[in-house]
Amino acid sequence: MKTYLFIYSDAMCNRDTIKTAIAGIPEIIRWRYDIPNSFYIHSNASADELTAKIANKFPGRKCFLFVEIFENRQGYLSKETWNFINQKL
């Protein structure tokens, strides 16, 4: 399983619309958010596959990025978020 950071532009849509889109993608196992315009995502899919899935849900204006989170990371996040990022199934 991979952990991704998904970042999207306000010009694309709002958080509730993104939540609905993410919930409708079976390749996304779990997700969480606590930073504006960002979601943490667990999936076995590649960034290419997830990009295609999101792009298909938003046929108009798109501006977003999927980045896989690797070991070289650091920051100030909640304990729950770090647990999510570090969790492996």
Order of alpha helices (4+ residues) and beta strands (2+ residues): beta-alpha-beta-beta-alpha-beta-alpha
